Amino acid sequence: FGFRPNEKIDIAAGGDSYFDNAESLHDEYYHFDDSTSNKVDYNNVAGYVQARFITKALNITVGARYDNHSRFGSAFSPRVGLNKTIDKLHLKLLYSRAFRAPSIENLNYSETGDLDPEITEVIEFEAGYLIGSKMTVVANVYNIKIENPIIFTADGGDVYANFSKAGTVGFETEYKIKD
């Protein structure tokens, strides 16, 4: 669904849903939820909204997603983006948060049959400059944090597990010529 009340405001909203189910065909039981069952079912229902505001000072994008997972509960994931262009210079600041539930096989091949969802948080700043009509230079600084990342490990058996955290902090530059 999209709505544009005027040339300075855009609003988008929507939803999404998925159903995740599995059945063991080899008389094996899933070792989570109901240990006597060879079937498992989950579902997730989500809604999201995003609005963009174009102002003289800067462009602002704000949005959020709300997930409701049948096993892992609910999660709120906001996002904010600010950008500004001044002649040949552009600046951008972004913040976002994301939720990812473990899959059925992540759970099935975990040691305990239980994993926590991943929560990712990203902060990013970008500055770019147009050099003439054919060249640009861009620099980007970012910080990515993942709480409870789901990892596969072969230490002591092939299993999925949660680490406490992971992430990266970095800086990148790009010089581009289009001709």
N, C-alpha and C positions, 0 to 999 in steps of 0.2 A: 504494500500500500504506500503510495506517495502523495504528498500534498505540498503545493507551492502557493502560499497565500500572496506572495509578491516576489519580485526579482531578487530580494535580499534574504529570503528565508526559504529553506527546503526542509521538509520533514518526511522521514521514511519510517515505516513500522511494519512489523510482520511477526511471524511465528514459525516454529519448526518443531517437528516431533520425530522420534525414531523409536522403533521397537527392536530389541535385541533378544533373540532367543536361541537356544542350542539344545541339542539332544545327542547324548552319547549313543553311538550305534554299536558299541563293543561291550555292552553290559558293564560298563564302568560307571561309577557314580561320581558326580561332581562333589568335591570335598568342601563345599561351602554352602551356605543357606541350609537346605534340607539334605542331609548326608545320605538319605535313602532314595534320592531321586536321581534319575539320569537326564532330567530336563531342568532348564532354568529359563526364566523370562524377566526382562527388565524393560523399562520405557523411560523416555525423557521427553518432557514438554518444555518448550522455551518460547519466550517472547522477547522482542527487541524493539528499540526505538532509537532513532538518530535524528538530530537537527543540526542544520548548518546555517550560520548567521554571517552575512557579509556586511562588514561595517567599514567605515573609513579608517579606523585605527588598525584593525586586523580581522581576519576571518576566523570564526570559532566553530568547531564541530564538537558536539557533545552527544554521547550515546550511552546506552546500557543494554545489557542482555540479562535476563533472569531465567535460569534453568531450574527445573524441578525434576530430579531423578528419583525413580522409585526405590532405589537402594541407598543412594548417597546423599539424598536430601536436596536442599536448594542452594544455589550459588548466584550471587550478584556480581556482574562483570561490567564495570564502567569503562568508558574511554573518553578522552578529551584530546582535541587537537587544536593548536593555535598556529596560524601561519600568516606571514606578512611578506609582501613584495615591495621593495623600495628601489625604483629604477631597475638596475641590473642585479640587485641583491635579493635573494629570498631566504627567509628564516622560517623554521618549522620546529615546534615543540610538541611531542606526543606522549601521552600516558595511556596505558591500557592494562586491563586485567583479564585473565581467561581461566576457564575451568575445563578440565578433561577428566571424565570418569574412567576408571579401569574397564577394560573389555572383559568379556566372559572368560576368554582364554588367559588373560593376565591373571585373573582370579584363580582359575583352575590350576595354573602352573605356579602358584605362589606357595610358600611353605605353610602358611596358616589358613589359606582360603580367604584372606581378608587383606585388602589394600586400601589406602586412602586416595582420593582424587588428587590430581595435580592442580596447583594454582600457580599461574605464571603472571608476573608483573613486569612490564617493560616501560622504561623511560628513555626517550630518545630526543636528541637535539641535532638539527641539521642546518647548515648554512651553505649557500651556493651563490656563485657569481658568474654571470654571463660575460665572457671575454670576447668582444666582437660579436659577429653574427653566427660564428661556427664553433666556438669553443666555450666550454663551461668547466668550472672547478667546483667540487662539492666536498665538504667535510661533514662527518657524522660522528657523534659521540653517543654511546648507548650503555644501558645497564639493564640486564635481563636476569631476573631472579625466578627460580622455580622451587616452590615448596612441595615436598613429597614427590619428587620425580619418580616415575615408574621406570625401573631399569631391569634389564635382563642380566643375570649373572650365571656364570658357569662354575663359580666357586662352591664346592660342596654339593653340586647338583644343578641342573638347568632349571632355574626358578626366576620368577619375577618378584621384585621387592620394591619397597619405597626407600629411597635415600632420604635423609632429612632435608637436604637442599642441594641445588646446583645452580649454575648461572654463569654469566660472563659479563665483563665490563670491557668495552673496547672503543677504538677510534679507527675510522677508515676515511680514506680520501679517494676521490675519483676525478680524473681529468679526461674530458671527452672532446673529440673533434668530429664534427659531422660535415662531410663534404662530398 
